[in-house]
Amino acid sequence: MASLLLSFLLLQSPVVLPDSGAVPAPLIGSIDLDAGTLLADPGLLAADTLSLLVEVRREAFYKLSERDNVLVSGKLLPGVNTLRFTRPGLAAVSQSYFFILDLIEQGAASRKFLRLQVTVEGRTAREPGAQAALSGSFRLEMYHSGRLIGFRKKNMPDLLKLKTGLVVPVPDPGLSGSAIRSQPPSQSVSVLGLGMALAKYLAGKKTEKMLQARTIEAQKKKLTTSISHLEANGERREVPIVIELRVE
C-alpha cells in the first residue's frame, strides 16, 4: 500500500516553490504634470514653481537635481505623491530643462530622467473679440383646450440649440367648429422632435465628457495655460505658456 502511494505522489506535477530571488515590480509607476494644481493656481508657474505627481509602489527617498544643483529632496510614500519645486527662471523664456530624479529604497538605487520643454509666447492669452461662454434655460409647457396645465423649466450651463424640424398642427379634441377656425397659428414645437433633439443633446454631452477625460489625460504630459507677466512699463498681461514633460 505504501509503495502504491509513493508511486502516485511521484506521478503528480511538481510543486513550484516561491522564488525568493524574484525581481520586484518597478518602484516608479508614473511621473506626470500636476495639471489640476497648476491650472487652479496659475501663480505657481508665474513664481517659477512646478508641481509633479509621482506614483511609487514602495516607500523610497528621493532627490531631484539639475546638474549638481539639488532642487528638492525628501521621502515618497506608496501611492501618488505631490512633488513641488522652484527653479528660478523656469517660466521666464522658452527653454528646455533636464532634471534627474534619484530614488533609494532599502539600499537599492534607481534613476529617472525628466526632460521639460517650456514655451512662453509673447501674445496675450485672449484674442480681441473673444466672448464669454453663454448660458441659458428652456421651458417645456403643456396645454389642454388652450389652458396651461403644466410646465417644466431647466437651467443649462451652456446655450442649448435644438432643431425640431417642421411643426404639424394637431387638432385639439376639446375645440370644435368656430373655435378651431379662430385658433391662432401654432406656436408650439413637435413633442417628438423635441424629444429627439434632447436625446441628441444628451448624447453630445456624453461625447463632450469623454473628450474632457482625454484632455485631462493629455494634460499630464502637455499643459497649456497662461501666466501673469510684468512688462517693462509696469503693466501686467496674460502670457500663454506650454509645459511639456517627457520621462526616460
N, C-alpha and C positions, 0 to 999 in steps of 0.2 A: 504494500500500500504506500509506503514511504517513497519507494522508487518511482511509482506512478505519479505522485505529487511533485517530486523533483523534476521529472520529465516534463510535466505540464508547465511548471514555472519557467523552465529553460526555453520553452517554445513561445512564451509571451514576448511582446515587444519590449525592448529595454526601456527602463525608466530614465528620462532625461533630468539630470540634476541641475539646479540653478547654477549659472555660470557666475562665479564670484568676480571674475575679471571682465564682465560685460561693460562695454563702453556706455557711459551715462548720456542722457539726452543733452543736446547743446544747451549751454547756460542761457544764452540770449534768445528770446522768442522773436522780438521785433523792436525796431527803433523808428519812431515816427515823429513828425512835427505835431506839437500840441495845438492843433488848429483851433479848437474851441476856445482855449485861453487867449491865444494871440488875436483872434477875431473879436472876442469880447472886450479885450483891453489893448487897443492899438498903441497905448502909451508905452507898452513893453518894448516893442520894436523901435519906437522913437527914442527910447533910452538905451538902445543897442543891447537889449536883453532878449535872448531866445529861450523858448520853452520846448522841451522834448518829452516824449513819452517812451520810456524804456521798459520793456517787458522781460523779466527774467524768471527762470524756473526754480532757482535756488538762491539762497542768501549769498551776497558777494559784496566785496568792497570795490570801489571804482575810482578812476582818475581820468578826467577829460583834459587834454592838453593840446596846445598848438605850438609846434616845435618844442622848445624847452620851457614854455610858459604854461603852468598849471592853471586852468580856468576854474575848475570846480572839482571837488572830491567828496567822498562820503560812503554811505552804505546803501545798497539796494536790497529790498525785501522781495520775497516771491510774489509775483503778480506784476501789475503795471505801476511804475514809479514815474513821478514828475521830476525831470532833471532841468533845472533852470540855471543859466549862467549869463554873465555880461561880458561882451567883447567890445571894447571901445572902438568906435568907427564902423561897427557892423552894418548899420543902415545908412551910412553917410554917402557912399558911392557904390556903383556897380562893381562887384569884385567876387572872386572865388576864394573859398576858405577850405583848409584841410585840417581836420581835427582827428585826434587819436583817443579812443576810449579803451582804457586798460581795466581789466577786471581780475580779481584774485578771489578764489574760493578754496579753502582748505589746502592751501599751498599750491594749487594749480592756477596758472595764469592763462588768460585769453585776451584777444585784442580785436577791435573793430575800427575800421577807417570810415570817417564821415566826411563826405565832400559836400560843401554847401555853396550854392550859387545864389548870390543876391543881385537882383536887378532893380535899380532905382531909376524911375523915369522922371523927366522934368516937367511934364504937363500935369494939369490939375486932374483930380480923380473924377470930377463931374464935368461933363461937357456942357457947353451952353445950350439952353433949351431943354435940358433934362427935366422930366416931370416926375412928381412923387407918385407912388403907387395909388391906384384908385380903390375905393371900397364902395359897397352898395348893399341893397337888400331887395327882396322880391316878396310879393303878397299874392297869395292864391285865394280867390273868393269863389263861393258857391251861391247861386241864386235859384229861387223857385218862384215862378209867377212874378218875376220882376222884384222879388224881395230877397234881401241878403239873409241867408240862413247860416252862414259860417265862413270863416276865413282863416288863413294861416300865413304868418309873416316870418321871414327868415333873413337874418343879417349875414352878409357874406364878407370874408376878409378881402376879397378882390372883386372886381367888376364881373358880373355874370352876364354873358351874352348867349341867348338861346334863339335858335331858329326852329320855328314850329311848322313852317310851311303854310299853305293856304288854309283859310278857315271856312268850313262848310257849315252854314247856319242850320241848327236843328230846331224844328218847331217845338214850342213849349206846349205840352198837353194841357196845361192849365189855362191857356188862352184859346179863344175861338173867334171867328167872324171878324168884326171890325177891329178887335184887339190885336189880331195878328197883323192886319194891314197897317195899323198905327204904330206897330213896334218899330223902334229906330233900327238902323243898320247895325249888324252885330259888331260889338267892340271887344268880344271875348277872344280867347285863344283855344285852339284844339286841345282837349284834355289828353288825348293820345299823343299828339305832337309834343305837348309839354312834358309828358312822362318820358318819352324817348329822348327829349333834349336833356332832361335832368339826368337820365341814365348815362348819356354820352358825357355830360359834365363830370359826373362822379368817376367814370372810367378815366377821364382825363386827369382828375385829381390824383387817382391811384398811380397813374403813369408819372405824374409830377413828383410824387413821394419817392418812387423808385429812382428817378433821376437825381433827386436830392440826396438819397442814400449813396449813389455812385459818386456824387460830387464830394460828399464828406469823406468817402474813402480815398478819392484822388487828392484831397487836401492834405492827407497825411504825408505826401511826398512833394506836393507842389501847392503853395499857398499864395493867393493874390489878395492883397489888401491895400490900405493906404496909411500913411503916417503924416503927422503934422510937422511941416518943415519951416524953420525960421529963416526968412530971406535976409539979404544984406541990408535992406531998408527997414528992417524991424518988423515986417508983416509976416503973418503965418499963412501957409497954404497947404492944401492936401496934396500929397505926392504919392502916386501909385508905387507899390513895391511888390516884387515877386520873390519868394523864397523857395528854392528847390533843394531837396535833400536826397543824397544817394549814399547808401550804406554798402560797404565792401567787406 
